[in-house]
Amino acid sequence: MLASAGATLYGALAAVPSLLVAISVGALLLGRDRLARGGERLADTVPAALGAGGWVDALFSAGLSLSPLAVAFAIFMGSAYGRGLSRALRRFAPATERELPPSWRSRALTLPLLGLAPLLLAALLLVTPAVADLLQDDTLLGIAGASYLGLNAIWVITWLPLTWAFRVVAPGHPSWRAALIGGVVTGAFISGFLQGFTLFLALPVDLGRPFGGLVEVGVTSALLLWLWVLHVVVCIGYTFTWTVDAQLRAPVETSLSGQVASPE
């Protein structure tokens, strides 16, 4: 729980800058107008009960208006997440694999994730129209189809970032095969929890009521809570990755032991 809280702190600081980088660079890849239309479609697709569409609009507007210097500052902020994640995951690595690299190296190893962000955003925007069309049916079948499509899209999108995080960013170096298996399995759970977050956004609740009517405080607290839950899943997934790594190494070690013992 404490490790997840530590990663959440860094995630809260890096989430918005990372998204801004994805939007700003994505505009160069897809074109500003096309990305803006995709952002509008995404804002119309997310549940409106808690005003999430307005958050998406504001985020895309900010990302599309960033100057090159602002993008550089956002990259610097976003790269801090790698350091926080590696510090959080170190306690779940084997005892011999817990040495942290220098802070600058952790940041540098996070840069490929920021480089992937525009491509992942583009993949999400490509799926959004199909999800929106299914939701327009306003039937149980349409809602189920949209949920299923969104679940699988987010699941696939998380494979590469989680594999890279488990193999490269986190301390220790499980095999690429173990990291991929861990990333695929962890991504499935993250995708499921994000579907739960989407459902939460659709609930007509007053988030400011427990905080004396301060809606901004309630919204921030809710977002931090969900971010913490997602990092709990990541920590468990990293532990699972090392378990898979040990299982994959076991046959090799047994075979080598047999070869050494056979001459006797």
C-alpha positions as CSV (number, residue, x, y, z in Angstrom):
1,M,0.0,0.0,0.0
2,L,2.8,2.4,0.8
3,A,4.7,1.5,-2.3
4,S,1.6,2.2,-4.4
5,A,1.1,5.5,-2.6
6,G,4.7,6.6,-3.4
7,A,4.2,5.7,-7.1
8,T,0.9,7.6,-7.0
9,L,2.6,10.7,-5.9
10,Y,5.0,10.7,-8.9
11,G,2.1,9.6,-11.1
12,A,0.0,12.5,-10.1
13,L,2.9,14.9,-10.9
14,A,3.7,13.3,-14.2
15,A,0.2,12.3,-15.6
16,V,-0.9,15.6,-17.0
17,P,2.5,16.6,-18.4
18,S,2.8,13.2,-20.1
19,L,-0.7,13.5,-21.6
20,L,0.2,17.0,-22.8
21,V,3.3,15.7,-24.5
22,A,1.2,12.9,-26.2
23,I,-1.3,15.4,-27.5
24,S,1.4,18.0,-28.7
25,V,3.5,15.4,-30.4
26,G,0.4,13.5,-31.7
27,A,-0.6,16.7,-33.5
28,L,2.6,16.6,-35.4
29,L,2.0,13.0,-36.4
30,L,-1.7,13.1,-37.2
31,G,-2.2,16.8,-37.9
32,R,-3.6,19.4,-35.6
33,D,-7.2,19.4,-37.0
34,R,-7.5,15.7,-37.0
35,L,-6.3,15.3,-33.5
36,A,-8.6,18.1,-32.3
37,R,-11.5,16.3,-33.9
38,G,-10.5,13.1,-32.2
39,G,-10.3,14.9,-28.9
40,E,-13.8,16.3,-29.4
41,R,-15.1,12.8,-30.2
42,L,-13.4,11.4,-27.1
43,A,-14.9,14.1,-24.9
44,D,-18.4,13.3,-26.3
45,T,-17.8,9.6,-25.6
46,V,-16.7,9.7,-21.9
47,P,-19.5,9.8,-19.4
48,A,-20.8,13.3,-18.7
49,A,-22.3,12.9,-15.2
50,L,-19.2,14.3,-13.5
51,G,-18.1,16.6,-16.3
52,A,-15.3,14.4,-17.6
53,G,-15.9,15.7,-21.1
54,G,-14.9,19.2,-20.0
55,W,-11.7,17.8,-18.6
56,V,-10.8,16.1,-21.9
57,D,-11.6,19.3,-23.9
58,A,-9.4,21.4,-21.6
59,L,-6.6,18.8,-21.8
60,F,-6.6,18.7,-25.6
61,S,-6.8,22.5,-25.8
62,A,-3.8,22.9,-23.5
63,G,-1.8,20.2,-25.4
64,L,-2.5,21.7,-28.8
65,S,-1.4,25.1,-27.6
66,L,2.0,24.1,-26.1
67,S,5.1,25.9,-27.3
68,P,8.3,23.8,-27.9
69,L,9.8,25.1,-24.6
70,A,6.6,24.1,-22.8
71,V,6.8,20.6,-24.3
72,A,10.4,20.3,-23.1
73,F,9.3,21.2,-19.5
74,A,6.4,18.7,-19.8
75,I,8.9,16.0,-20.9
76,F,11.1,16.8,-17.9
77,M,8.1,16.5,-15.5
78,G,6.9,13.4,-17.2
79,S,10.2,11.6,-17.0
80,A,10.2,11.9,-13.2
81,Y,7.6,9.1,-13.1
82,G,10.2,6.6,-14.0
83,R,12.2,7.4,-10.9
84,G,9.1,7.2,-8.6
85,L,8.0,3.9,-10.2
86,S,11.4,2.3,-9.9
87,R,11.6,3.3,-6.2
88,A,8.2,1.8,-5.6
89,L,8.9,-1.5,-7.3
90,R,12.3,-2.1,-5.9
91,R,10.9,-3.8,-2.7
92,F,9.2,-6.4,-4.9
93,A,12.3,-7.4,-6.8
94,P,14.6,-10.2,-5.6
95,A,17.0,-9.1,-2.9
96,T,19.9,-9.2,-5.3
97,E,18.1,-7.0,-7.9
98,R,17.2,-3.9,-5.8
99,E,19.9,-1.5,-6.7
100,L,18.5,1.7,-8.1
101,P,20.3,3.4,-11.0
102,P,21.1,7.1,-10.8
103,S,18.1,9.4,-11.0
104,W,19.1,10.8,-14.4
105,R,19.3,7.2,-15.8
106,S,15.8,6.4,-14.5
107,R,14.5,9.6,-16.2
108,A,16.3,8.6,-19.5
109,L,14.8,5.1,-19.4
110,T,11.4,6.7,-19.1
111,L,11.7,8.7,-22.3
112,P,10.8,5.8,-24.6
113,L,7.5,5.6,-22.8
114,L,6.9,9.3,-23.5
115,G,7.8,8.6,-27.1
116,L,5.2,5.8,-27.2
117,A,2.5,8.0,-25.7
118,P,1.5,9.8,-29.0
119,L,1.2,6.4,-30.8
120,L,-0.9,5.0,-27.9
121,L,-3.1,8.1,-27.9
122,A,-3.6,7.7,-31.7
123,A,-4.6,4.1,-31.2
124,L,-7.1,5.2,-28.6
125,L,-8.6,7.9,-30.8
126,L,-8.9,5.4,-33.7
127,V,-11.1,3.1,-31.5
128,T,-13.2,6.0,-30.1
129,P,-15.5,6.4,-33.1
130,A,-16.5,2.7,-33.0
131,V,-17.1,2.9,-29.3
132,A,-19.2,6.1,-29.8
133,D,-21.3,4.5,-32.5
134,L,-22.1,1.5,-30.3
135,L,-23.1,3.8,-27.4
136,Q,-25.4,5.7,-29.7
137,D,-27.6,2.6,-30.0
138,D,-28.5,3.2,-26.3
139,T,-29.3,-0.5,-26.0
140,L,-27.9,-3.1,-23.6
141,L,-26.2,-4.9,-26.6
142,G,-24.6,-1.6,-27.7
143,I,-23.3,-0.7,-24.3
144,A,-21.9,-4.2,-23.8
145,G,-20.2,-4.0,-27.2
146,A,-18.7,-0.6,-26.5
147,S,-17.4,-1.8,-23.1
148,Y,-15.9,-5.0,-24.6
149,L,-14.2,-3.0,-27.4
150,G,-12.9,-0.4,-25.0
151,L,-11.7,-3.1,-22.6
152,N,-9.7,-4.9,-25.2
153,A,-8.4,-1.7,-26.8
154,I,-6.9,-0.4,-23.5
155,W,-5.6,-3.9,-22.7
156,V,-3.6,-4.1,-25.9
157,I,-2.4,-0.5,-25.6
158,T,-0.9,-1.3,-22.2
159,W,1.2,-4.2,-23.3
160,L,4.3,-2.3,-24.5
161,P,4.4,0.3,-21.7
162,L,4.1,-2.3,-19.0
163,T,6.6,-4.6,-20.6
164,W,9.1,-1.8,-20.9
165,A,8.4,-0.6,-17.3
166,F,8.9,-4.1,-15.8
167,R,12.0,-5.0,-17.9
168,V,13.9,-1.7,-18.2
169,V,12.5,1.1,-15.9
170,A,12.1,-1.0,-12.7
171,P,15.1,-2.3,-10.8
172,G,16.3,-5.7,-11.8
173,H,16.0,-7.3,-15.2
174,P,13.6,-10.1,-15.5
175,S,13.7,-11.7,-19.0
176,W,11.9,-10.0,-21.8
177,R,9.6,-13.0,-22.0
178,A,8.6,-12.8,-18.4
179,A,8.2,-9.0,-18.7
180,L,5.9,-9.5,-21.7
181,I,3.8,-12.1,-19.9
182,G,3.6,-9.9,-16.8
183,G,2.7,-6.9,-18.9
184,V,-0.1,-8.7,-20.8
185,V,-1.6,-10.1,-17.6
186,T,-1.3,-6.8,-15.6
187,G,-2.7,-4.9,-18.5
188,A,-5.8,-7.0,-18.4
189,F,-6.5,-6.0,-14.8
190,I,-5.6,-2.4,-15.4
191,S,-8.0,-2.3,-18.3
192,G,-10.7,-3.8,-16.1
193,F,-10.1,-1.2,-13.4
194,L,-10.3,1.6,-15.9
195,Q,-13.6,0.3,-17.1
196,G,-14.7,0.6,-13.4
197,F,-13.3,4.2,-13.4
198,T,-15.5,4.9,-16.5
199,L,-18.5,3.6,-14.7
200,F,-17.6,5.8,-11.7
201,L,-17.6,8.8,-14.0
202,A,-21.1,8.0,-15.1
203,L,-22.5,8.0,-11.5
204,P,-24.4,11.2,-10.6
205,V,-22.8,11.8,-7.3
206,D,-21.7,15.1,-5.6
207,L,-18.0,14.6,-5.1
208,G,-17.7,17.9,-3.2
209,R,-20.2,16.9,-0.4
210,P,-17.7,15.2,1.9
211,F,-15.5,18.3,1.5
212,G,-17.9,21.1,2.4
213,G,-19.0,21.6,-1.2
214,L,-15.5,22.0,-2.7
215,V,-16.0,20.0,-5.8
216,E,-12.4,20.4,-7.0
217,V,-11.1,18.8,-3.8
218,G,-13.5,15.9,-4.2
219,V,-12.6,15.4,-7.8
220,T,-8.9,15.5,-7.0
221,S,-9.3,13.0,-4.1
222,A,-11.3,10.6,-6.4
223,L,-8.7,10.8,-9.1
224,L,-5.8,10.1,-6.6
225,L,-7.8,7.2,-5.2
226,W,-8.2,5.5,-8.6
227,L,-4.6,6.3,-9.5
228,W,-3.5,4.5,-6.2
229,V,-5.6,1.5,-7.1
230,L,-4.0,1.2,-10.5
231,H,-0.6,1.3,-8.9
232,V,-1.6,-1.4,-6.5
233,V,-2.3,-3.5,-9.6
234,V,1.1,-2.6,-11.1
235,C,3.0,-3.6,-8.0
236,I,1.2,-6.9,-7.9
237,G,1.9,-7.4,-11.6
238,Y,5.6,-6.7,-11.1
239,T,5.7,-9.3,-8.3
240,F,3.9,-11.7,-10.7
241,T,6.5,-11.0,-13.4
242,W,9.3,-12.1,-11.1
243,T,7.4,-15.3,-10.3
244,V,7.1,-16.0,-14.0
245,D,10.8,-15.3,-14.5
246,A,11.7,-17.8,-11.8
247,Q,9.4,-20.4,-13.4
248,L,11.0,-19.8,-16.8
249,R,14.5,-20.1,-15.4
250,A,13.8,-23.3,-13.4
251,P,13.9,-25.7,-16.4
252,V,17.2,-24.2,-17.6
253,E,18.8,-24.4,-14.2
254,T,17.6,-28.0,-13.7
255,S,19.0,-28.9,-17.1
256,L,22.4,-27.3,-16.3
257,S,22.5,-29.1,-12.9
258,G,21.8,-32.4,-14.7
259,Q,24.6,-31.8,-17.1
260,V,27.1,-31.0,-14.3
261,A,26.0,-34.0,-12.3
262,S,26.0,-36.5,-15.2
263,P,29.8,-37.1,-15.3
264,E,29.7,-38.2,-11.7
